[in-house]
Amino acid sequence: MSSFIPGLELSRAFYAQVVRPIVADVPHSAALIGAGSEVLAFDTERSTDHDWGPRVVVFVAGHRAERVRRAVGEHLPEAFRGYRTTVTGERHGVQVSDPREWFTERLGFDPLGEVSVLDWLSTPWQRLAEVTSGEVFHDGLEVLERARAALRWYPPDLERYVLAGQWRRLAQQEAFPGRCGEVGDDLGSALVTAELARDLMRLVVLTRRRYPPYAKWLGSAFARLPGTAELGDALSAAVAATGWRRREEHLGVVYRRVAALHNRMGVAPALEGSLRPYHRRPFQVIDAGRFADALGGAITDARVRALPPVGSIDQFGDCVDLLTDPRRCRAVTRAVLDL
């Protein structure tokens, strides 16, 4: 085993030196996209213990796929730069697929066609991140860059709708750290604070027009964003604090900063970002519902305005077995949003 090489760097060289010569006579595209921590550049030496190694997805026209698979299987070396080319058991690290079939299997739809409201809102952020991150090594079919560009970020009104859904999640719980603490439930107060911290982190990532990854990598993605160090310190302090008043104080720092980020986006009328009491109770909140309402009021597309105010699949669904199955995601989203 050689010293650790980041998977993206390893796969880039693997394609150039090994895979491309094998498939050079076939029109193709090639990339490292899809599942895997290396696609999001979060892999470390720990990642090498399973489902990791030199990998590339080779896209060819469907009628050529089987011939290319045979050629790859016959000519692929057992190892590359000290890493086995077999990723799991007998499955080697070169996946050969028709592009439309690959995207449809991964997302539930083909982004090379029209992307509908259902397509956008039923696709988990993790999946959108997986297909727009990584790297395209070659695009001879002229499909990968086009598909990735189509999914780079939400259309303006769907962006407002998703942001509103995230603000609304905050509105639903922002007073609870204090209310739990007031009745002596410090554990409950801490739990709600942690949930609010996660939703605030996701909101910050969304305001930077990035797709928040799933739980394992959310903190890493947040920390890599420019200007989040102070926010991260305040969130860490809120989660670690003892007593609801200290938690509320640290959350307040984050609320004010996130309100300023929201206003700078210019996607809705700017709102005053100071804290205020929750009704007549002694809990300081940002009144996150104001931001959700302002975003909703800025939506001009009648189809989006008519949607229930629940957001995308990540905002109303929180089960791995749901979020990793495009068919289920589409069925649940269609039912929840009445699409």
C-alpha positions as CSV (number, residue, x, y, z in Angstrom):
1,M,0.0,0.0,0.0
2,S,1.4,3.4,-1.0
3,S,0.9,6.5,1.0
4,F,-2.6,8.0,0.8
5,I,-3.6,9.7,-2.4
6,P,-6.9,11.6,-2.4
7,G,-9.4,9.6,-4.4
8,L,-10.1,12.3,-7.0
9,E,-6.4,12.7,-7.8
10,L,-6.0,8.9,-7.9
11,S,-9.0,8.4,-10.2
12,R,-7.9,11.3,-12.5
13,A,-4.6,9.6,-13.1
14,F,-6.2,6.1,-13.4
15,Y,-8.4,7.4,-16.2
16,A,-5.6,9.1,-18.1
17,Q,-3.1,6.3,-17.8
18,V,-5.2,3.1,-17.7
19,V,-8.8,3.6,-18.7
20,R,-8.6,6.0,-21.5
21,P,-6.2,3.9,-23.6
22,I,-8.6,0.9,-23.3
23,V,-11.6,2.9,-24.5
24,A,-9.9,5.4,-26.7
25,D,-11.5,4.1,-29.9
26,V,-15.1,4.4,-28.5
27,P,-16.9,7.8,-28.3
28,H,-17.2,8.3,-24.5
29,S,-17.4,10.6,-21.6
30,A,-15.7,9.9,-18.2
31,A,-15.9,11.3,-14.7
32,L,-15.6,10.6,-11.0
33,I,-19.2,11.5,-9.9
34,G,-21.8,9.7,-7.9
35,A,-21.4,8.0,-4.5
36,G,-18.2,8.2,-2.5
37,S,-16.5,10.6,-0.1
38,E,-13.8,11.2,-2.7
39,V,-16.4,12.8,-5.0
40,L,-17.0,15.5,-2.4
41,A,-13.2,15.6,-1.6
42,F,-13.9,14.4,2.0
43,D,-12.0,11.2,1.8
44,T,-9.0,10.4,4.1
45,E,-6.9,7.3,4.7
46,R,-9.7,5.9,6.8
47,S,-11.9,5.9,3.6
48,T,-9.7,3.2,2.0
49,D,-11.0,0.4,4.1
50,H,-14.1,-0.2,1.9
51,D,-15.6,0.9,-1.4
52,W,-12.6,3.0,-2.2
53,G,-9.9,2.9,-4.8
54,P,-9.1,4.0,-8.4
55,R,-12.6,4.6,-9.9
56,V,-14.1,6.1,-13.0
57,V,-17.6,6.1,-14.6
58,V,-17.3,5.7,-18.3
59,F,-20.4,6.8,-20.3
60,V,-21.0,5.4,-23.7
61,A,-24.0,4.9,-26.0
62,G,-26.1,2.0,-24.7
63,H,-25.4,-0.4,-27.6
64,R,-21.7,-0.1,-26.9
65,A,-21.8,-0.6,-23.2
66,E,-21.3,-4.4,-23.1
67,R,-18.4,-4.3,-25.5
68,V,-16.6,-1.7,-23.5
69,R,-17.3,-3.6,-20.2
70,R,-15.6,-6.7,-21.8
71,A,-12.6,-4.6,-23.0
72,V,-12.1,-3.0,-19.6
73,G,-12.4,-6.4,-17.8
74,E,-9.8,-8.0,-20.1
75,H,-7.2,-5.2,-19.9
76,L,-7.5,-3.6,-16.5
77,P,-4.5,-4.2,-14.3
78,E,-4.9,-5.7,-10.8
79,A,-3.5,-2.6,-9.1
80,F,-2.7,1.0,-9.8
81,R,-0.3,3.1,-7.8
82,G,-0.4,0.5,-5.0
83,Y,-4.2,0.4,-4.8
84,R,-6.2,-2.6,-6.1
85,T,-8.6,-1.8,-9.0
86,T,-11.2,-4.1,-7.5
87,V,-13.3,-1.9,-5.3
88,T,-15.7,-4.4,-3.7
89,G,-15.2,-8.1,-4.0
90,E,-15.1,-8.9,-7.7
91,R,-16.4,-5.5,-8.9
92,H,-13.7,-3.4,-10.5
93,G,-13.6,0.4,-10.3
94,V,-14.7,1.1,-13.8
95,Q,-18.5,1.5,-14.2
96,V,-19.7,1.6,-17.8
97,S,-23.1,3.0,-18.5
98,D,-25.4,4.9,-20.9
99,P,-25.5,8.5,-19.5
100,R,-29.3,8.8,-19.5
101,E,-29.7,5.5,-17.8
102,W,-27.1,6.4,-15.2
103,F,-28.6,9.7,-14.3
104,T,-32.1,8.3,-14.2
105,E,-31.0,5.5,-11.9
106,R,-29.2,7.9,-9.6
107,L,-31.7,10.8,-9.6
108,G,-35.0,9.4,-10.8
109,F,-35.0,11.6,-13.9
110,D,-32.8,12.5,-16.9
111,P,-31.3,16.1,-16.5
112,L,-30.6,16.2,-20.2
113,G,-34.3,16.8,-20.7
114,E,-36.5,19.3,-19.0
115,V,-36.1,19.3,-15.2
116,S,-39.5,19.6,-13.5
117,V,-40.6,20.9,-10.1
118,L,-41.0,17.3,-9.0
119,D,-37.5,16.4,-10.2
120,W,-36.0,19.3,-8.2
121,L,-37.9,18.8,-5.0
122,S,-37.8,15.0,-4.9
123,T,-34.0,14.8,-5.3
124,P,-32.0,14.8,-2.0
125,W,-29.3,17.4,-1.6
126,Q,-26.7,14.6,-1.2
127,R,-27.6,13.2,-4.7
128,L,-27.5,16.7,-6.3
129,A,-24.1,17.3,-4.7
130,E,-22.8,13.9,-5.9
131,V,-23.6,14.6,-9.6
132,T,-22.4,18.2,-9.6
133,S,-19.2,17.6,-7.6
134,G,-16.3,15.4,-8.5
135,E,-14.7,16.0,-11.9
136,V,-15.3,15.3,-15.5
137,F,-12.1,13.9,-17.1
138,H,-13.4,13.8,-20.7
139,D,-16.7,14.6,-22.3
140,G,-16.6,13.3,-25.8
141,L,-20.3,12.7,-25.8
142,E,-20.9,16.3,-24.7
143,V,-23.5,15.3,-22.1
144,L,-21.8,15.5,-18.7
145,E,-21.1,19.2,-18.6
146,R,-24.6,19.9,-19.9
147,A,-26.3,17.7,-17.3
148,R,-24.2,19.0,-14.5
149,A,-24.8,22.6,-15.5
150,A,-28.6,21.9,-15.5
151,L,-28.4,20.8,-11.9
152,R,-25.8,23.3,-10.6
153,W,-28.4,25.2,-8.6
154,Y,-32.2,25.7,-8.2
155,P,-34.1,28.0,-10.5
156,P,-34.8,31.3,-8.7
157,D,-38.3,30.6,-7.5
158,L,-37.5,27.1,-6.3
159,E,-34.5,28.5,-4.5
160,R,-36.8,30.9,-2.7
161,Y,-39.2,28.0,-1.9
162,V,-36.4,25.8,-0.5
163,L,-34.9,28.6,1.5
164,A,-38.4,29.4,2.9
165,G,-38.7,25.7,3.9
166,Q,-35.4,25.9,5.9
167,W,-36.4,29.2,7.6
168,R,-39.8,27.6,8.5
169,R,-38.0,24.7,10.2
170,L,-36.2,27.2,12.4
171,A,-39.5,29.0,13.2
172,Q,-41.1,25.7,14.4
173,Q,-38.5,25.2,17.2
174,E,-36.6,28.4,17.9
175,A,-38.4,29.0,21.2
176,F,-38.1,25.5,22.5
177,P,-34.6,25.6,24.0
178,G,-35.9,28.2,26.4
179,R,-39.2,26.6,27.0
180,C,-37.7,23.2,27.7
181,G,-35.1,24.7,30.1
182,E,-37.8,26.8,31.9
183,V,-39.6,23.6,33.0
184,G,-36.3,21.9,34.1
185,D,-35.8,19.8,31.0
186,D,-32.2,20.6,30.3
187,L,-31.7,17.5,28.2
188,G,-34.6,18.5,26.0
189,S,-33.3,22.0,25.7
190,A,-29.9,20.6,24.6
191,L,-31.5,18.3,22.1
192,V,-33.5,21.0,20.4
193,T,-30.5,23.3,20.4
194,A,-28.6,20.6,18.5
195,E,-31.4,20.3,16.0
196,L,-31.5,24.0,15.5
197,A,-27.7,24.0,15.0
198,R,-28.1,21.4,12.2
199,D,-30.8,23.4,10.5
200,L,-28.8,26.6,10.8
201,M,-25.8,24.9,9.2
202,R,-27.9,23.7,6.4
203,L,-29.4,27.1,5.9
204,V,-25.9,28.7,5.7
205,V,-24.8,26.2,3.1
206,L,-28.0,26.9,1.1
207,T,-27.4,30.6,1.3
208,R,-24.0,30.0,-0.4
209,R,-25.8,28.2,-3.1
210,R,-24.4,24.8,-2.3
211,Y,-26.2,21.5,-1.6
212,P,-25.8,20.4,2.0
213,P,-24.4,16.9,2.2
214,Y,-25.7,14.2,4.5
215,A,-25.0,14.2,8.2
216,K,-21.5,12.7,8.1
217,W,-20.1,15.5,6.0
218,L,-22.3,18.5,6.9
219,G,-19.9,19.9,9.5
220,S,-17.0,19.5,7.1
221,A,-18.8,21.2,4.2
222,F,-19.9,24.0,6.5
223,A,-16.4,24.5,7.9
224,R,-15.0,24.8,4.3
225,L,-17.2,27.7,3.4
226,P,-15.4,31.1,3.6
227,G,-16.4,33.2,6.6
228,T,-18.0,30.5,8.7
229,A,-15.4,30.3,11.5
230,E,-17.3,32.7,13.8
231,L,-20.6,30.9,13.1
232,G,-19.0,27.6,13.8
233,D,-17.6,28.8,17.1
234,A,-21.0,30.1,18.2
235,L,-22.8,26.9,17.1
236,S,-20.2,24.8,18.9
237,A,-20.7,26.9,22.0
238,A,-24.5,26.6,21.8
239,V,-24.3,22.8,21.6
240,A,-21.8,22.6,24.4
241,A,-23.5,25.1,26.7
242,T,-25.1,24.3,30.0
243,G,-28.4,26.0,30.7
244,W,-30.9,27.4,28.2
245,R,-29.9,31.0,28.6
246,R,-26.4,30.4,27.5
247,R,-27.6,28.3,24.6
248,E,-30.0,31.1,23.6
249,E,-27.2,33.6,23.7
250,H,-25.0,31.7,21.3
251,L,-27.8,30.8,19.0
252,G,-28.7,34.5,18.9
253,V,-25.2,35.3,17.5
254,V,-25.9,32.8,14.7
255,Y,-29.4,34.0,14.0
256,R,-28.2,37.6,13.5
257,R,-25.4,36.6,11.2
258,V,-27.6,34.3,9.1
259,A,-30.2,37.0,8.8
260,A,-27.5,39.3,7.3
261,L,-26.5,36.5,4.9
262,H,-30.1,36.2,3.8
263,N,-30.4,39.9,3.2
264,R,-27.3,40.0,1.1
265,M,-28.6,37.3,-1.2
266,G,-31.2,39.7,-2.5
267,V,-33.8,37.0,-3.1
268,A,-36.5,38.7,-1.0
269,P,-37.1,42.0,0.7
270,A,-34.5,42.7,3.3
271,L,-35.7,42.2,6.9
272,E,-34.5,43.7,10.2
273,G,-32.2,41.1,11.8
274,S,-32.4,41.7,15.5
275,L,-33.7,39.3,18.1
276,R,-37.1,39.8,19.7
277,P,-39.2,38.1,22.4
278,Y,-41.3,35.1,21.4
279,H,-44.8,36.5,21.9
280,R,-44.9,37.6,25.6
281,R,-42.5,34.9,26.7
282,P,-38.9,35.6,27.9
283,F,-37.3,33.7,25.0
284,Q,-35.2,35.6,22.4
285,V,-35.7,34.5,18.8
286,I,-35.2,35.8,15.3
287,D,-38.8,35.1,14.4
288,A,-37.7,33.0,11.5
289,G,-41.2,32.8,10.1
290,R,-40.8,36.4,8.8
291,F,-38.0,35.3,6.5
292,A,-40.0,32.3,5.2
293,D,-43.0,34.6,4.5
294,A,-40.9,37.2,2.7
295,L,-39.4,34.5,0.5
296,G,-42.8,33.0,-0.2
297,G,-44.1,36.5,-1.1
298,A,-41.2,37.0,-3.6
299,I,-42.1,33.8,-5.6
300,T,-43.6,34.8,-9.0
301,D,-44.2,31.3,-10.5
302,A,-47.8,30.4,-9.8
303,R,-47.0,26.7,-9.7
304,V,-44.4,27.2,-7.0
305,R,-46.6,29.6,-5.0
306,A,-49.3,27.0,-4.9
307,L,-47.1,24.3,-3.3
308,P,-47.6,23.4,0.4
309,P,-45.0,25.2,2.6
310,V,-43.0,22.1,3.4
311,G,-39.9,22.5,1.2
312,S,-37.9,19.7,-0.5
313,I,-37.5,16.0,0.3
314,D,-34.7,16.7,2.8
315,Q,-36.9,19.1,4.7
316,F,-39.8,16.9,5.3
317,G,-38.2,13.4,5.0
318,D,-35.4,12.2,7.3
319,C,-35.0,8.4,6.6
320,V,-31.9,7.0,4.9
321,D,-34.0,4.2,3.2
322,L,-36.2,6.9,1.7
323,L,-33.4,9.4,0.7
324,T,-31.4,6.7,-1.0
325,D,-34.2,5.5,-3.2
326,P,-35.2,7.8,-6.0
327,R,-38.5,5.9,-6.7
328,R,-39.6,6.3,-3.1
329,C,-38.4,10.0,-3.0
330,R,-40.5,10.8,-6.0
331,A,-43.6,8.9,-4.7
332,V,-43.4,10.6,-1.3
333,T,-42.8,14.1,-2.8
334,R,-45.6,13.7,-5.3
335,A,-48.0,12.8,-2.4
336,V,-46.8,15.5,0.0
337,L,-46.8,18.3,-2.6
338,D,-49.8,17.1,-4.5
339,L,-47.9,17.1,-7.8
